[in-house]
Amino acid sequence: MELELRHLRALVAVADARSLSRAARLLHVSQPALSGLLGRVERSVGGALFVRSPSGCVPTRLGADVVAEARSVLAGVSALTERIGERRAPAGPVRVGGYCGFLHLAVSRWLRERPWSHGVSVHEDPDESATLAQLAAGRLDLALVYLPPLPGAVIPEGVETLVVHPREPVFVILSPDHPLAGTRAVPFAGLGEHPWADDPPGTTRWSAYLQRVCRSRGVALDQPHRPQCLATLLDLVGAGMAVAPALATRRDQPGTIAVRAIEGAPLWQELRLCYRPGTPVAAHAEEIHAAVVASYAGRQGCSAAFDTWWHAGGRELLPAG
């Protein structure tokens, strides 16, 4: 068997994570699939590359040599890709898609200052499937999307991703004088007692995920409002006429909008940075990812709910940027 770049990336991921399960999550593959791949590589090189130890999955002497060579090859490929990407600088602005709150503006400002970027254009769409289809078709260059934990592949062929946060909780927004606003964490069952404003049921993966969690917990949401405009949604919430889901990174608006966690964090999503390989943006993907992660970490102070979650363990899940 000839070794391929995907084999080398897998070896480096296992060495860095010191765990097959953690490496599989980072590579977005199943643990059995990664274990099978590792077995084939070991048979190809003629010996065990990793052994279990009290400190985790560690390289053997042969494994350490192979991993070192793998890092060298991957670094060379990365440098070559970057040089090619710089020679193929985009003629127009970097087209940024998705729906991720404050990060859209943060990454757009950062991109605008890069010497290889010729401006930025922002294309928001709350439907992550539509955004990813646009990216795969070449109508977007970069996207930040939230993926609810539902079965079935959603990342189309020809799109690469990097995880920004693997498990961001979904919060709620409500009026500061709303009956539920007096608690630090809103009971999930209590949401069924108040009007809910959100996507129409069954129209997006998020709405399908929400209905699935509600059914599992015996909660029925009363959803008389289905606003399409964010300003209308915020007006409904501010007037005390609705409670709505919110990204954990949403900022409190004193006197108008209160952000609260949901007790037990029953709802969560994964935030990913997406791009197409072989493009100018791909040549800078790691650099963009580091900037996005740094912006995310700098969101502390946006609300008491965010800070509580962040210091209780949310920051520990953020990848190194």
N, C-alpha and C positions, 0 to 999 in steps of 0.2 A: 504493500500500500504506500503510495506517495503521500507525504505530508503536505497538507494545504494550510493556507492562512487560518482557516477556521479551527484547525486542530491546534495550531500554535496559540491562538487566542484562548482556546479552552484550557490549555495547559497553564498559561499565565494566570487566568482567572482562578483556577483551583489553587495555585501556589499563593496568590494574593489573599483569597478568601479563607484558605485553610479549612475549607468545608465544601463537599460536593453539592450539598443542598443550597448553600449561599451562592456558590459559583453558578449553579443552574439558574437561580433567580436573576443574577446579573446578566446572564447570557440569554435569558428568556427562552429556555428550553426546559424540558422535564428532567428530573434527576436520573431516571432510568436511561434517558437518551444520552445524557452526559457520561454516565457510567459506562455505557456501551461504547461510546466514542473513545473514552480513555482506555478501555480494554483493547480496542483495535490498535491504538497508537502504541501501547505497551508491547503488543505482539509484534508490531512492525519494527520497533527499536530493539527488541530482544530482552526486555527486563522490566521489572516493576519501577514505576516512576514516583509513586507516592505510597506512604504507609500511614496507618492510623497511629496517633500518639495522644498522650494526655493533653497536648496543646493543639490538637486538631489533625488535619490531614497535611502531612509534611513531606517534602521531596526526599527521595532516596539520593544517594550520591550520583547515580546515573540521572535521576530526575532533576537534580540541581543543575547538572551540566546541560541537559536538554532545555530546561526552562531558560537558562541564561542565553543559550543560542536563539531560542524563540523570541526573547525580548529584543535581541540584537536585530533579528530579521524584521520584526514588526516595527521597530524604530526606523529602520531603513525604508520600509514600505511607506510609513507615515510621512517621512521627510520627502520621499519622492512624490507622493500624492499631493503634499502641500505645494511643492515647487510647480507641479503641473497645474494645480488649481490657481496659483498666483498668475501663471501665464494665460489662464483662461478667465480673467476677471470679468464679472458680469457687466454687460453694457448698460443695464438699467438698474433701478433700485432693487434691493433685496426685498422680496415679497414675503411678508410674515403673516401666517394664518393661525387659526385656532381661536380659543376662547379661554383666557387664563387670568383675567383681572389685571391687577397692577403690573404683572410681569410683561405684558405686551408693550406697555410704554417703556418699562425699564430696559428691556432687550433692544427695543427700537432706538432708544437714545444711545445705547452702547454701540450698536451697529453703525449708527450714523457717524460715529467718530473713528471708525476703522479706516485705515488707508486703502484697503482693498474693496471697500463698500462705496457704491455710487448712490447713496441715499437709501431710504426705506419707505415701503408702502405697507400699510396694515390692512388685513382682510379678516374681519372677525366673523365667525360662524359658530353658534353653540352646538351644532351637530358635528361631533368629532369624526364620524364616518365620512361626511361630505368634505370636511377639511382634508382628511387623509387621501381621499380620492383625487382632490385637486392637486395635492402634493405629488402623488404618484404620476399624475398626468402632465406634470411639469408646469402647472399654472401657479404654483407656489414654490418658494425656495426653502422655506423653514416653517415649522409649526410647533406650537406648544398646545398640547391637548390633555384633557382629563379623561381617563379611561375607568369607568366603573367596573368592579370585579364581576363580570359576567362570563360564562363559558363561550367559547367560539373565538376564532381569530378575527381581529379587527385591523391589524396592521397589514396593508396590501403589499404584494410583491414589489420590490424595488424601492422600499422605504426602510431606512435604518432609524433606530431610536436610541436615546440615552435617557435613563431615568433621572428625573429631577427630585421627586419625592415619591417613594413607593406606597405610602399609606397616609394620605392627608385626610383628616376627618372633614365631614360636611357639617357646617354650623347652620344656625338659623338667624334671620334678622327679623326684628319686631320693633314696635313702637316702645320707647323708653317707659311709658306708663302702662304697657300691656300687662295683664295679670301674670304672664309667664316670665316677664323681664326681671322679676324680683329674685329669681334664683340664679346661681352661677352656672348651672347646667340644667337645661330644660328636659323633663321626662319625655321620652319618645311617645308614650301613650297619650300624654297631654296634648300633643299636637293635633290629635284627632278631634279635639273639642273646640278648635278654632278654625276659621276660614284659612285655606291654604292657597297660595298663588304659585303656579309652576307651569312647566311644559304640559300640554295636554297628554293624558295617559296614553302610553303605547306609541308615542310619536318619535321618541329618541331612546337610545340605550340607557340614558340616565333615568328616564321615566319608567322603563321596564325594570331597571334595577330597584328603583324606589318602591314600585308596586310589589316586587318580590320580597323585599325586606318587610314591608308592611304586612303582607300575608303571613309571613313566618312569625310575626309578633302579634298578630291579631289586631292590627290597627287599621282603621278605615279613615282616610283623609277626606275631609270635606273641601272640595276644590271648585268653588264657584267662579274664581278668577283665573283667566288664562291670558295675561298680558303678553304682548309681543315686544313691547318697548320697555327698556330698563327703567326709564324715567317714570313710566306709569306704575311699574312694579314698586319702585321706591316710594312713590306717592301713596299707594295703597297701604304699604307697610307703615309709613310715617303717620298716616291718618288712623292707624289702629284697625284697619279693615281687613288685614291679612297678615299671616306669617309666611315666610318664604325661605327656601334653602339658600345657603350662601357659602362661597369659598371661605376656607379658614383664614385666608389672607385679607379678607375684606376689612376695611377700616371702620371703626366706630365713628358715628356722627353725633356727637353729644346734642341732646335735645331733639333729635330727629330719628336716628336709626341706632338700635342697640344690637350688638352681635353677641350671641350666646352659643355655647357648646351644647350638644345633645348628650344627655346622660348615658354613659357607657359607650359612646362613639359607635352607634350601630351602623352608620353610613360613612363610607370612605371611598376615595378614588386615588388612582395612581396618576401622577403628573409626568409626562414625557416630552422631551425635545425630539422632534422628528425632522429628517432631511433625506435627500436622495444621494446615494454614493456616486462618486465620480463627478461631482459638481464643485464649483468654487466654494460654496458654503460648506460642503463636506470636508474640504481641506482645512477648515477652521472650526470643525464641529466641537473638538475638545475645548478649544478656547472659548467658544460661545457657551458651551455647557458650564464651564467654570464661572463665567460671568453671570449666568442665570442662577446658579447655585448660590453665588455670593449675594445677589440681589434678594433671593429668597430668605437667606439667613438674616439679612438686614431688615426684614419686615417686622422684627420684634418691636412691640409698642403699638402696633396697629389696633389691638384690642386686648382686654384682660383675658378673654377666652383663648386667644392665640398664644399669649405669653404663658398661660398656665399649661396648655398642651405642649408647647415648645420645651419648657423646662422640665416637664414630666417625662420626656422621652422623644418628642417629635424631632428634636435636633439630632438625636443619635442615629436617626434613619436617613438623614440627608447625606448624599454621597460626597466624597471629598471633591472640592471644586478646584 
